[in-house]
Structures are given as C-alpha cells and as structure tokens.
Amino acid sequence: MIHRLWFRLSVIFAVIILVTVGTIYLFVSQRTGAEIERYQEKTAEYRVPQVRGSLYVHYWSQNRSWEDVQPVVTQTARLSGTRIILVATNGTVIGDSKEQLLGVVNYTNSSVTPLPLTDEQELLGEVYIIPDLAAEPYVTFRELSASTSYFLLIGGSLAIAIALLLIFFLSRRITSPIGALVKAARRLGRGDLSQRVQLRGEGE
C-alpha cells in the first residue's frame, strides 16, 4: 500500500513538472522563433532602399551609366545578405553578385518581383533582390535559433532531473510516517500494545 502511494505521488509530481517545463519550453521556443522572424521581416524592409541607394544614388547618379557596376553589386549584396541581379533596359544581365548570369539576354525571374530603377521617369534598369540563405545574416539567425533551442532543452532537462530528485525525497518524507503508522497498527492488531510511533516535525 505504501509503495503504491509513493509511486502514485511520484507519478503525479513528475507529470506536473514535465507538463510545466514542456509548456515553458514550447512557449519560449515559439516566442524566440517569432521574434527572429519579425526581425528578419524588418530587415527585409530596409533592403530595398539600401539596394536602390547603393546602385542609383551612389553609382548611377555619379557615373550616368552602368559600366563597371559589378563590384558595387557584389559589395551591396554582401552587405544586405542577398543575391542581387541587375538587368539593363534591354533585358541583359549587367550585374550579378554571384557572377553566374552576367551577359544573359532577356533575363526574367517569375519568383521575384523586380525593383525598377528610374531617373525622372526614365527607366534605367531593373534589379532582382533574392534572399541568400547562405549569407551571414541568415546563418546567424539560424545559429541563434538553434542555440536558443539547445540551451532551453538542456535547461529543461536539468530542471526535470532536479525536480525528480526533489519528488523522490519529498514523497519518501510524506510516506515514511504513514508507513510507520501502518506497521504500528498491524502490530497493535496482533495484540502488541507496547507499540509507540515517534513522529518528528510539525503537523503530524
């Protein structure tokens, strides 16, 4: 009987601890993922003016042509964590941060909406801004998310281990006096009236 009671108390406490830690882990993981995603969206909002400013304001407005624009495209892509493809008005690729599509004629990309570059209503070209998942910002985000989940998992495991130890000692402390009373009652039932049960602590 005592062993069954001890087992039931242990199971109840263990379930409570597991549910609590699991709930906290899921909540923190979801919040962390949501914050990282929100930060990525905010960062993406600043990419368009950043790319436009780099290509148009800092290059076209000074040179009045796209000649030798490739180094600027590469640097802008590296800073923004994207792949940038610059297409001239005739559809020819004149800048590619990965240098794979240079010279391609009539380039289009149906998965990305091109950003038109204009100068007083005159179309100067189009730029495709494609997220580069291998770029440093995205790698940093993934590493941050993975490390956060890892530390949450380790912390949760330690909390569960400590809680199980506490459950073991507390349940033994609760059931030990009951066990002593049961043994004394059995001996009294057999006619041994000399039994005394010494209980320590308050409230027994």
MDTraj code that builds the backbone (N, CA, C; nanometers):
import mdtraj as md
import numpy as np

residues = "MET ILE HIS ARG LEU TRP PHE ARG LEU SER VAL ILE PHE ALA VAL ILE ILE LEU VAL THR VAL GLY THR ILE TYR LEU PHE VAL SER GLN ARG THR GLY ALA GLU ILE GLU ARG TYR GLN GLU LYS THR ALA GLU TYR ARG VAL PRO GLN VAL ARG GLY SER LEU TYR VAL HIS TYR TRP SER GLN ASN ARG SER TRP GLU ASP VAL GLN PRO VAL VAL THR GLN THR ALA ARG LEU SER GLY THR ARG ILE ILE LEU VAL ALA THR ASN GLY THR VAL ILE GLY ASP SER LYS GLU GLN LEU LEU GLY VAL VAL ASN TYR THR ASN SER SER VAL THR PRO LEU PRO LEU THR ASP GLU GLN GLU LEU LEU GLY GLU VAL TYR ILE ILE PRO ASP LEU ALA ALA GLU PRO TYR VAL THR PHE ARG GLU LEU SER ALA SER THR SER TYR PHE LEU LEU ILE GLY GLY SER LEU ALA ILE ALA ILE ALA LEU LEU LEU ILE PHE PHE LEU SER ARG ARG ILE THR SER PRO ILE GLY ALA LEU VAL LYS ALA ALA ARG ARG LEU GLY ARG GLY ASP LEU SER GLN ARG VAL GLN LEU ARG GLY GLU GLY GLU".split()
xyz = np.array([
    [0.0827, -0.1207, 0.0000],
    [0.0000, 0.0000, 0.0000],
    [0.0862, 0.1258, 0.0000],
    [0.1859, 0.1275, 0.0898],
    [0.2727, 0.2444, 0.0996],
    [0.3510, 0.2636, -0.0285],
    [0.3977, 0.1523, -0.0841],
    [0.4743, 0.1621, -0.2078],
    [0.3873, 0.2135, -0.3222],
    [0.2614, 0.1692, -0.3248],
    [0.1711, 0.2187, -0.4287],
    [0.1442, 0.3676, -0.4115],
    [0.1276, 0.4104, -0.2864],
    [0.1056, 0.5526, -0.2600],
    [0.2275, 0.6346, -0.3004],
    [0.3453, 0.5837, -0.2640],
    [0.4695, 0.6541, -0.3012],
    [0.4828, 0.6631, -0.4527],
    [0.4487, 0.5534, -0.5211],
    [0.4579, 0.5521, -0.6673],
    [0.3594, 0.6514, -0.7293],
    [0.2378, 0.6551, -0.6772],
    [0.1375, 0.7463, -0.7318],
    [0.1766, 0.8920, -0.7099],
    [0.2262, 0.9224, -0.5907],
    [0.2713, 1.0592, -0.5643],
    [0.3855, 1.0983, -0.6584],
    [0.4776, 1.0057, -0.6787],
    [0.5906, 1.0337, -0.7678],
    [0.5428, 1.0598, -0.9099],
    [0.4488, 0.9769, -0.9559],
    [0.3974, 0.9938, -1.0922],
    [0.3246, 1.1273, -1.1064],
    [0.2428, 1.1623, -1.0073],
    [0.1673, 1.2884, -1.0136],
    [0.2621, 1.4076, -1.0184],
    [0.3599, 1.4086, -0.9272],
    [0.4558, 1.5192, -0.9251],
    [0.5367, 1.5246, -1.0548],
    [0.5773, 1.4082, -1.1043],
    [0.6570, 1.4038, -1.2270],
    [0.5774, 1.4579, -1.3455],
    [0.4506, 1.4194, -1.3554],
    [0.3664, 1.4679, -1.4653],
    [0.3498, 1.6190, -1.4576],
    [0.3275, 1.6702, -1.3366],
    [0.3118, 1.8150, -1.3197],
    [0.4380, 1.8884, -1.3638],
    [0.5539, 1.8382, -1.3209],
    [0.6804, 1.9025, -1.3573],
    [0.7041, 1.8946, -1.5076],
    [0.6806, 1.7775, -1.5661],
    [0.7030, 1.7608, -1.7100],
    [0.6124, 1.8520, -1.7916],
    [0.4861, 1.8602, -1.7532],
    [0.3926, 1.9467, -1.8260],
    [0.4338, 2.0930, -1.8127],
    [0.4737, 2.1331, -1.6930],
    [0.5141, 2.2722, -1.6708],
    [0.6375, 2.3078, -1.7521],
    [0.7408, 2.2242, -1.7427],
    [0.8647, 2.2511, -1.8164],
    [0.8402, 2.2458, -1.9668],
    [0.7614, 2.1475, -2.0122],
    [0.7317, 2.1374, -2.1546],
    [0.6561, 2.2579, -2.2069],
    [0.5612, 2.3067, -2.1272],
    [0.4850, 2.4251, -2.1678],
    [0.5751, 2.5474, -2.1784],
    [0.6620, 2.5642, -2.0791],
    [0.7549, 2.6778, -2.0818],
    [0.8480, 2.6679, -2.2023],
    [0.8973, 2.5465, -2.2297],
    [0.9882, 2.5266, -2.3433],
    [0.9200, 2.5621, -2.4751],
    [0.7974, 2.5134, -2.4942],
    [0.7255, 2.5422, -2.6180],
    [0.6963, 2.6913, -2.6319],
    [0.6562, 2.7538, -2.5216],
    [0.6236, 2.8966, -2.5262],
    [0.7464, 2.9796, -2.5619],
    [0.8573, 2.9525, -2.4937],
    [0.9795, 3.0299, -2.5190],
    [1.0313, 3.0038, -2.6601],
    [1.0242, 2.8789, -2.7060],
    [1.0703, 2.8464, -2.8414],
    [0.9877, 2.9203, -2.9463],
    [0.8558, 2.9203, -2.9283],
    [0.7695, 2.9891, -3.0240],
    [0.7940, 3.1389, -3.0232],
    [0.8093, 3.1960, -2.9042],
    [0.8331, 3.3393, -2.8953],
    [0.9673, 3.3765, -2.9574],
    [1.0686, 3.2935, -2.9332],
    [1.2003, 3.3205, -2.9912],
    [1.1945, 3.3138, -3.1432],
    [1.1295, 3.2089, -3.1953],
    [1.1157, 3.1971, -3.3403],
    [1.0383, 3.3125, -3.4008],
    [0.9325, 3.3559, -3.3312],
    [0.8517, 3.4673, -3.3818],
    [0.9315, 3.5976, -3.3832],
    [1.0121, 3.6192, -3.2792],
    [1.0921, 3.7417, -3.2732],
    [1.1997, 3.7424, -3.3816],
    [1.2619, 3.6276, -3.4046],
    [1.3631, 3.6187, -3.5098],
    [1.2996, 3.6433, -3.6465],
    [1.1817, 3.5841, -3.6690],
    [1.1123, 3.6039, -3.7966],
    [1.0724, 3.7500, -3.8148],
    [1.0252, 3.8119, -3.7066],
    [0.9864, 3.9533, -3.7157],
    [1.1079, 4.0413, -3.7459],
    [1.2209, 4.0068, -3.6853],
    [1.3431, 4.0830, -3.7115],
    [1.3870, 4.0677, -3.8570],
    [1.3724, 3.9464, -3.9100],
    [1.4078, 3.9235, -4.0500],
    [1.3180, 4.0053, -4.1426],
    [1.1883, 4.0116, -4.1092],
    [1.0966, 4.0894, -4.1923],
    [1.1319, 4.2376, -4.1879],
    [1.1644, 4.2869, -4.0684],
    [1.2035, 4.4274, -4.0567],
    [1.3310, 4.4549, -4.1352],
    [1.4248, 4.3608, -4.1283],
    [1.5494, 4.3775, -4.2026],
    [1.5235, 4.3794, -4.3527],
    [1.4305, 4.2927, -4.3980],
    [1.3988, 4.2870, -4.5407],
    [1.3391, 4.4184, -4.5899],
    [1.2655, 4.4883, -4.5026],
    [1.2053, 4.6153, -4.5424],
    [1.3109, 4.7208, -4.5745],
    [1.4264, 4.7103, -4.5100],
    [1.5315, 4.8101, -4.5318],
    [1.6227, 4.7740, -4.6488],
    [1.6074, 4.6529, -4.7024],
    [1.6960, 4.6117, -4.8110],
    [1.6680, 4.6898, -4.9389],
    [1.5396, 4.7118, -4.9675],
    [1.5041, 4.7795, -5.0926],
    [1.5648, 4.9191, -5.0998],
    [1.5424, 5.0063, -5.0004],
    [1.6069, 5.1381, -5.0090],
    [1.7589, 5.1305, -5.0030],
    [1.8115, 5.0287, -4.9338],
    [1.9565, 5.0138, -4.9267],
    [2.0143, 4.9817, -5.0642],
    [1.9519, 4.8864, -5.1332],
    [1.9998, 4.8480, -5.2660],
    [1.9775, 4.9612, -5.3655],
    [1.8599, 5.0227, -5.3598],
    [1.8312, 5.1338, -5.4511],
    [1.9313, 5.2477, -5.4305],
    [1.9576, 5.2798, -5.3041],
    [2.0507, 5.3882, -5.2756],
    [2.1915, 5.3580, -5.3219],
    [2.2333, 5.2322, -5.3041],
    [2.3688, 5.1953, -5.3432],
    [2.3871, 5.1989, -5.4944],
    [2.2886, 5.1450, -5.5682],
    [2.3029, 5.1361, -5.7135],
    [2.2708, 5.2678, -5.7843],
    [2.1643, 5.3323, -5.7398],
    [2.1237, 5.4538, -5.8107],
    [2.1950, 5.5781, -5.7569],
    [2.1779, 5.6038, -5.6278],
    [2.2317, 5.7278, -5.5708],
    [2.3840, 5.7297, -5.5758],
    [2.4455, 5.6196, -5.5326],
    [2.5910, 5.6193, -5.5202],
    [2.6636, 5.5756, -5.6473],
    [2.5913, 5.5215, -5.7443],
    [2.6626, 5.4790, -5.8653],
    [2.6101, 5.5490, -5.9906],
    [2.4832, 5.5272, -6.0227],
    [2.4317, 5.5844, -6.1469],
    [2.4374, 5.7370, -6.1471],
    [2.3980, 5.7985, -6.0366],
    [2.3943, 5.9452, -6.0338],
    [2.5332, 6.0064, -6.0490],
    [2.6365, 5.9297, -6.0193],
    [2.7727, 5.9814, -6.0327],
    [2.8358, 5.9444, -6.1667],
    [2.8009, 5.8272, -6.2196],
    [2.8645, 5.7801, -6.3427],
    [2.7756, 5.7927, -6.4660],
    [2.6451, 5.8043, -6.4438],
    [2.5474, 5.8145, -6.5526],
    [2.5526, 5.6957, -6.6478],
    [2.5987, 5.5835, -6.5999],
    [2.5985, 5.4596, -6.6784],
    [2.6186, 5.3430, -6.5819],
    [2.5957, 5.2208, -6.6336],
    [2.6147, 5.1006, -6.5527],
    [2.7495, 5.0340, -6.5801],
    [2.8363, 5.1012, -6.6466],
    [2.9657, 5.0421, -6.6796],
    [3.0463, 5.0147, -6.5523],
    [3.1032, 4.8957, -6.5458],
    [3.1847, 4.8530, -6.4305],
    [3.1062, 4.8563, -6.2994],
    [2.9780, 4.8220, -6.3048],
    [2.8952, 4.8239, -6.1845],
    [2.9072, 4.6950, -6.1028],
    [2.9689, 4.5924, -6.1606],
    [2.9744, 4.4614, -6.0951],
    [3.0332, 4.4661, -5.9532],
    [3.1443, 4.5342, -5.9266],
    [3.1963, 4.5383, -5.7884],
    [3.0971, 4.5983, -5.6891],
    [3.0217, 4.6985, -5.7336],
    [2.9221, 4.7601, -5.6451],
    [2.8088, 4.6622, -5.6163],
    [2.7677, 4.5874, -5.7177],
    [2.6629, 4.4862, -5.6994],
    [2.7083, 4.3807, -5.5992],
    [2.8313, 4.3355, -5.6133],
    [2.8846, 4.2330, -5.5225],
    [2.8907, 4.2834, -5.3790],
    [2.9409, 4.4048, -5.3610],
    [2.9530, 4.4607, -5.2263],
    [2.8159, 4.4850, -5.1633],
    [2.7219, 4.5374, -5.2413],
    [2.5876, 4.5636, -5.1896],
    [2.5187, 4.4341, -5.1482],
    [2.5363, 4.3297, -5.2284],
    [2.4765, 4.2001, -5.1955],
    [2.5354, 4.1438, -5.0670],
    [2.6653, 4.1587, -5.0504],
    [2.7301, 4.1067, -4.9296],
    [2.6803, 4.1794, -4.8055],
    [2.6636, 4.3105, -4.8152],
    [2.6190, 4.3891, -4.7003],
    [2.4719, 4.3644, -4.6668],
    [2.3918, 4.3359, -4.7684],
    [2.2480, 4.3180, -4.7456],
    [2.2084, 4.1726, -4.7241],
    [2.3020, 4.0801, -4.7416],
    [2.2697, 3.9392, -4.7235],
    [2.1772, 3.8850, -4.8305],
    [2.1922, 3.9343, -4.9530],
    [2.1053, 3.8919, -5.0624],
    [2.1881, 3.8619, -5.1870],
    [2.1206, 3.8060, -5.2854],
    [2.1788, 3.7965, -5.4187],
    [2.1141, 3.9049, -5.5031],
    [2.1948, 3.9839, -5.5696],
    [2.1448, 4.0955, -5.6494],
    [2.1767, 4.0704, -5.7963],
    [2.0731, 4.0829, -5.8784],
    [2.0889, 4.0687, -6.0232],
    [2.0392, 4.1980, -6.0874],
    [2.1278, 4.2674, -6.1541],
    [2.0947, 4.3943, -6.2190],
    [2.0771, 4.3707, -6.3687],
    [1.9606, 4.4115, -6.4195],
    [1.9265, 4.3887, -6.5600],
    [1.9088, 4.5237, -6.6291],
    [1.9741, 4.5401, -6.7432],
    [1.9625, 4.6642, -6.8202],
    [1.8257, 4.6719, -6.8870],
    [1.7965, 4.7869, -6.9456],
    [1.6656, 4.8072, -7.0083],
    [1.6423, 4.7145, -7.1274],
    [1.7491, 4.6635, -7.1867],
    [1.7328, 4.5712, -7.2996],
    [1.7208, 4.4258, -7.2548],
    [1.7151, 4.4022, -7.1213],
    [1.6968, 4.2673, -7.0694],
    [1.8249, 4.1905, -7.0458],
    [1.9398, 4.2537, -7.0649],
    [2.0681, 4.1861, -7.0460],
    [2.1157, 4.2021, -6.9016],
    [2.1633, 4.0929, -6.8444],
    [2.2161, 4.0977, -6.7080],
    [2.3522, 4.1659, -6.7110],
    [2.3625, 4.2793, -6.6394],
    [2.4885, 4.3539, -6.6368],
    [2.5542, 4.3494, -6.4989],
    [2.4861, 4.2869, -6.4042],
    [2.5436, 4.2728, -6.2708],
    [2.4812, 4.1548, -6.1987],
    [2.5655, 4.0685, -6.1443],
    [2.5179, 3.9523, -6.0692],
    [2.6162, 3.9275, -5.9556],
    [2.5667, 3.9332, -5.8329],
    [2.6565, 3.9199, -5.7181],
    [2.7253, 3.7840, -5.7140],
    [2.6670, 3.6834, -5.7781],
    [2.7310, 3.5516, -5.7849],
    [2.8058, 3.5307, -5.9167],
    [2.7966, 3.6292, -6.0050],
    [2.8692, 3.6287, -6.1325],
    [2.8386, 3.5052, -6.2168],
    [2.7152, 3.4576, -6.2092],
    [2.6769, 3.3391, -6.2851],
    [2.5922, 3.3725, -6.4078],
    [2.5257, 3.4880, -6.4042],
    [2.4317, 3.5213, -6.5119],
    [2.4761, 3.6414, -6.5946],
    [2.5977, 3.6860, -6.5754],
    [2.6452, 3.8031, -6.6491],
    [2.6363, 3.7794, -6.7999],
    [2.5731, 3.8737, -6.8690],
    [2.5614, 3.8643, -7.0137],
    [2.4391, 3.7906, -7.0632],
    [2.3612, 3.7312, -6.9710],
    [2.2402, 3.6604, -7.0129],
    [2.1401, 3.7606, -7.0699],
    [2.0811, 3.7258, -7.1832],
    [1.9881, 3.8159, -7.2521],
    [1.8443, 3.7783, -7.2169],
    [1.7580, 3.8802, -7.2075],
    [1.6154, 3.8616, -7.1789],
    [1.5934, 3.7839, -7.0485],
    [1.6648, 3.8239, -6.9456],
    [1.6538, 3.7544, -6.8172],
    [1.5232, 3.7915, -6.7477],
    [1.4558, 3.6912, -6.6936],
    [1.3373, 3.7117, -6.6102],
    [1.3408, 3.6111, -6.4960],
    [1.2735, 3.6461, -6.3871],
    [1.2641, 3.5568, -6.2714],
    [1.1226, 3.5692, -6.2163],
    [1.0414, 3.4672, -6.2432],
    [0.8998, 3.4738, -6.2065],
    [0.8763, 3.4667, -6.0562],
    [0.9753, 3.4203, -5.9802],
    [0.9569, 3.4064, -5.8354],
    [0.9882, 3.5341, -5.7590],
    [1.0457, 3.6329, -5.8254],
    [1.0839, 3.7577, -5.7593],
    [1.0334, 3.8752, -5.8417],
    [0.9734, 3.9723, -5.7740],
    [0.9283, 4.0938, -5.8424],
    [1.0457, 4.1899, -5.8553],
    [1.0803, 4.2296, -5.9770],
    [1.1964, 4.3183, -5.9934],
    [1.1679, 4.4593, -5.9417],
    [1.2727, 4.5232, -5.8944],
    [1.2634, 4.6614, -5.8475],
    [1.3099, 4.7535, -5.9599],
    [1.2202, 4.8360, -6.0138],
    [1.2622, 4.9257, -6.1223],
    [1.3492, 5.0393, -6.0692],
    [1.4540, 5.0703, -6.1419],
    [1.5398, 5.1838, -6.1099],
    [1.5124, 5.2931, -6.2126],
    [1.4659, 5.4077, -6.1660],
    [1.4262, 5.5152, -6.2572],
    [1.4986, 5.6443, -6.2224],
    [1.5087, 5.7295, -6.3230],
    [1.5671, 5.8622, -6.3067],
    [1.4754, 5.9616, -6.3770],
    [1.3893, 6.0278, -6.2965],
    [1.2918, 6.1223, -6.3517],
    [1.2077, 6.0552, -6.4603],
    [1.1412, 5.9480, -6.4223],
    [1.0506, 5.8719, -6.5085],
    [1.1227, 5.7911, -6.6158],
    [1.2527, 5.8023, -6.6266],
    [1.3274, 5.7234, -6.7247],
    [1.3723, 5.5927, -6.6602],
    [1.3366, 5.4819, -6.7226],
    [1.3746, 5.3519, -6.6699],
    [1.5218, 5.3255, -6.6986],
    [1.5973, 5.3008, -6.5920],
    [1.7408, 5.2763, -6.6059],
    [1.7735, 5.1272, -6.6055],
    [1.6842, 5.0494, -6.5524],
    [1.7069, 4.9057, -6.5423],
    [1.6215, 4.8477, -6.4311],
    [1.6376, 4.7204, -6.4081],
    [1.5643, 4.6517, -6.3017],
    [1.6625, 4.5703, -6.2186],
    [1.6316, 4.5603, -6.0911],
    [1.7180, 4.4834, -6.0024],
    [1.6338, 4.3782, -5.9302],
    [1.6846, 4.2570, -5.9298],
    [1.6205, 4.1461, -5.8584],
    [1.6946, 4.1259, -5.7263],
    [1.6197, 4.1319, -5.6167],
    [1.6778, 4.1126, -5.4836],
    [1.6291, 3.9782, -5.4310],
    [1.7198, 3.8830, -5.4227],
    [1.6849, 3.7457, -5.3851],
    [1.7530, 3.7119, -5.2528],
    [1.6762, 3.6708, -5.1506],
    [1.7392, 3.6323, -5.0230],
    [1.8408, 3.5208, -5.0431],
    [1.9580, 3.5389, -4.9866],
    [2.0646, 3.4395, -4.9959],
    [2.0742, 3.3679, -4.8615],
    [2.0200, 3.2462, -4.8545],
    [2.0146, 3.1732, -4.7277],
    [2.1524, 3.1327, -4.6774],
    [2.2520, 3.1399, -4.7657],
    [2.3884, 3.1077, -4.7232],
    [2.4635, 3.2311, -4.6751],
    [2.3982, 3.3479, -4.6832],
    [2.4641, 3.4712, -4.6411],
    [2.4737, 3.4768, -4.4895],
    [2.5647, 3.5600, -4.4422],
    [2.5942, 3.5665, -4.2988],
    [2.4730, 3.5992, -4.2122],
    [2.3863, 3.6967, -4.2483],
    [2.2722, 3.7264, -4.1606],
    [2.1808, 3.6066, -4.1394],
    [2.1517, 3.5312, -4.2474],
    [2.0626, 3.4168, -4.2337],
    [2.1285, 3.3052, -4.1535],
    [2.2578, 3.2847, -4.1753],
    [2.3299, 3.1840, -4.0974],
    [2.3279, 3.2210, -3.9496],
    [2.3464, 3.3497, -3.9200],
    [2.3439, 3.3964, -3.7813],
    [2.2077, 3.3724, -3.7184],
    [2.1005, 3.4003, -3.7922],
    [1.9659, 3.3779, -3.7405],
    [1.9437, 3.2301, -3.7096],
    [1.9855, 3.1435, -3.8009],
    [1.9662, 3.0005, -3.7788],
    [2.0479, 2.9517, -3.6601],
    [2.1710, 3.0012, -3.6477],
    [2.2545, 2.9617, -3.5343],
    [2.1945, 3.0103, -3.4028],
    [2.1407, 3.1324, -3.4035],
    [2.0780, 3.1859, -3.2827],
    [1.9573, 3.1029, -3.2424],
    [1.8745, 3.0681, -3.3401],
    [1.7564, 2.9871, -3.3111],
    [1.7958, 2.8495, -3.2588],
    [1.8972, 2.7882, -3.3224],
    [1.9410, 2.6549, -3.2808],
    [2.0019, 2.6578, -3.1407],
    [2.0849, 2.7594, -3.1124],
    [2.1482, 2.7673, -2.9806],
    [2.0451, 2.7947, -2.8716],
    [1.9443, 2.8773, -2.9030],
    [1.8388, 2.9042, -2.8053],
    [1.7621, 2.7768, -2.7720],
    [1.7256, 2.7012, -2.8750],
    [1.6547, 2.5749, -2.8524],
    [1.7411, 2.4766, -2.7741],
    [1.8715, 2.4758, -2.8040],
    [1.9624, 2.3836, -2.7348],
    [1.9697, 2.4153, -2.5854],
    [1.9888, 2.5431, -2.5532],
    [2.0000, 2.5805, -2.4123],
    [1.8675, 2.5611, -2.3387],
    [1.7564, 2.5845, -2.4083],
    [1.6268, 2.5586, -2.3464],
    [1.6100, 2.4102, -2.3167],
    [1.6542, 2.3263, -2.4095],
    [1.6432, 2.1820, -2.3903],
    [1.7309, 2.1352, -2.2747],
    [1.8547, 2.1865, -2.2695],
    [1.9450, 2.1492, -2.1605],
    [1.8902, 2.1980, -2.0266],
    [1.8452, 2.3246, -2.0243],
    [1.7892, 2.3786, -1.9007],
    [1.6658, 2.3028, -1.8556],
    [1.5795, 2.2681, -1.9515],
    [1.4603, 2.1912, -1.9168],
    [1.4944, 2.0533, -1.8642],
    [1.5950, 1.9890, -1.9250],
    [1.6362, 1.8557, -1.8790],
    [1.6920, 1.8616, -1.7369],
    [1.7745, 1.9639, -1.7096],
    [1.8283, 1.9790, -1.5737],
    [1.7164, 2.0056, -1.4732],
    [1.6209, 2.0893, -1.5130],
    [1.5089, 2.1188, -1.4231],
    [1.4283, 1.9927, -1.3933],
    [1.4071, 1.9108, -1.4958],
    [1.3325, 1.7862, -1.4750],
    [1.4093, 1.6917, -1.3831],
    [1.5414, 1.6811, -1.4042],
    [1.6226, 1.5925, -1.3204],
    [1.6194, 1.6365, -1.1740],
    [1.6357, 1.7676, -1.1520],
    [1.6318, 1.8195, -1.0146],
    [1.4936, 1.7981, -0.9534],
    [1.3907, 1.8222, -1.0346],
    [1.2542, 1.8047, -0.9844],
    [1.2269, 1.6594, -0.9468],
    [1.2774, 1.5658, -1.0264],
    [1.2563, 1.4244, -0.9951],
    [1.3261, 1.3855, -0.8649],
    [1.4453, 1.4407, -0.8417],
    [1.5136, 1.4141, -0.7147],
    [1.4340, 1.4694, -0.5969],
    [1.3835, 1.5919, -0.6138],
    [1.3016, 1.6510, -0.5079],
    [1.1750, 1.5690, -0.4845],
    [1.1168, 1.5217, -0.5931],
    [0.9968, 1.4391, -0.5807],
    [1.0273, 1.3131, -0.5004],
    [1.1423, 1.2519, -0.5294],
    [1.1798, 1.1289, -0.4603],
    [1.1910, 1.1517, -0.3091],
    [1.2651, 1.2563, -0.2708],
    [1.2859, 1.2810, -0.1280],
    [1.1580, 1.3287, -0.0589],
    [1.0815, 1.4143, -0.1261],
    [0.9583, 1.4635, -0.0646],
    [0.8553, 1.3523, -0.0486],
    [0.8430, 1.2687, -0.1509],
    [0.7448, 1.1607, -0.1415],
    [0.7841, 1.0606, -0.0332],
    [0.9143, 1.0341, -0.0209],
    [0.9591, 0.9459, 0.0873],
    [0.9317, 1.0083, 0.2231],
    [0.9508, 1.1405, 0.2308],
    [0.9264, 1.2101, 0.3577],
    [0.7778, 1.2060, 0.3940],
    [0.6929, 1.2116, 0.2922],
    [0.5489, 1.2092, 0.3174],
    [0.5014, 1.0694, 0.3544],
    [0.5527, 0.9689, 0.2840],
    [0.5008, 0.8330, 0.3027],
    [0.5660, 0.7583, 0.4191],
    [0.6856, 0.8010, 0.4607],
    [0.7529, 0.7301, 0.5709],
    [0.6713, 0.7311, 0.6999],
    [0.6198, 0.8472, 0.7456],
    [0.5367, 0.8453, 0.8672],
    [0.4118, 0.7590, 0.8518],
    [0.3541, 0.7619, 0.7314],
    [0.2351, 0.6795, 0.7086],
    [0.2706, 0.5319, 0.7184],
    [0.3879, 0.4969, 0.6636],
    [0.4324, 0.3581, 0.6721],
    [0.4545, 0.3142, 0.8160],
    [0.5126, 0.4047, 0.8958],
    [0.5349, 0.3720, 1.0366],
    [0.4026, 0.3507, 1.1094],
    [0.3039, 0.4340, 1.0791],
    [0.1723, 0.4187, 1.1415],
    [0.1063, 0.2875, 1.1008],
    [0.1198, 0.2510, 0.9748],
    [0.0593, 0.1260, 0.9271],
    [0.1225, 0.0060, 0.9967],
    [0.2557, 0.0071, 1.0097],
    [0.3237, -0.1041, 1.0769],
    [0.2817, -0.1138, 1.2233],
    [0.2733, 0.0028, 1.2889],
    [0.2322, 0.0026, 1.4295],
    [0.0889, -0.0469, 1.4438],
    [0.0026, -0.0075, 1.3507],
    [-0.1371, -0.0514, 1.3576],
    [-0.1477, -0.2023, 1.3405],
    [-0.0664, -0.2578, 1.2522],
    [-0.0688, -0.4030, 1.2327],
    [-0.0244, -0.4764, 1.3593],
    [0.0794, -0.4252, 1.4237],
    [0.1267, -0.4897, 1.5469],
    [0.0256, -0.4751, 1.6597],
    [-0.0385, -0.3586, 1.6643],
    [-0.1443, -0.3420, 1.7642],
    [-0.2583, -0.4393, 1.7382],
    [-0.2862, -0.4617, 1.6102],
    [-0.3922, -0.5556, 1.5755],
    [-0.3587, -0.6979, 1.6160],
    [-0.2286, -0.7275, 1.6241],
    [-0.1875, -0.8617, 1.6680],
    [-0.1757, -0.8702, 1.8197],
    [-0.2109, -0.7613, 1.8890],
    [-0.2114, -0.7637, 2.0346],
    [-0.0888, -0.7054, 2.1001],
    [0.0034, -0.6497, 2.0224],
    [0.1237, -0.5895, 2.0796],
    [0.0920, -0.4457, 2.1181],
    [0.0567, -0.4257, 2.2477],
    [0.0166, -0.2930, 2.2937],
    [0.1346, -0.2059, 2.3353],
    [0.2550, -0.2554, 2.3153],
    [0.3731, -0.1770, 2.3537],
    [0.4225, -0.0865, 2.2412],
    [0.3512, -0.0875, 2.1294],
    [0.3976, -0.0105, 2.0141],
    [0.3844, 0.1392, 2.0381],
    [0.4882, 0.2114, 2.0022],
    [0.4884, 0.3573, 2.0065],
    [0.5417, 0.4084, 1.8724],
    [0.4783, 0.5099, 1.8218],
    [0.5224, 0.5697, 1.6950],
    [0.5728, 0.7095, 1.7239],
    [0.6994, 0.7321, 1.6948],
    [0.7590, 0.8637, 1.7162],
    [0.7626, 0.9385, 1.5825],
    [0.6889, 1.0456, 1.5773],
    [0.6829, 1.1277, 1.4565],
    [0.7490, 1.2613, 1.4832],
    [0.8322, 1.3026, 1.3912],
    [0.9029, 1.4296, 1.4060],
    [0.8420, 1.5346, 1.3136],
    [0.8598, 1.6569, 1.3532],
    [0.8108, 1.7661, 1.2706],
    [0.6793, 1.8184, 1.3224],
    [0.6286, 1.9182, 1.2549],
    [0.5055, 1.9826, 1.2965],
    [0.3902, 1.9372, 1.2089],
    [0.2742, 1.9234, 1.2692],
    [0.1533, 1.8976, 1.1929],
    [0.1227, 1.7520, 1.1702],
    [0.2047, 1.6565, 1.2232],
    [0.1721, 1.5155, 1.2023],
    [0.0562, 1.4750, 1.2913],
])
top = md.Topology()
chain = top.add_chain()
for i, resn in enumerate(residues, 1):
    res = top.add_residue(resn, chain, resSeq=i)
    for name in ("N", "CA", "C"):
        top.add_atom(name, md.element.get_by_symbol(name[0]), res)
traj = md.Trajectory(xyz[None], top)
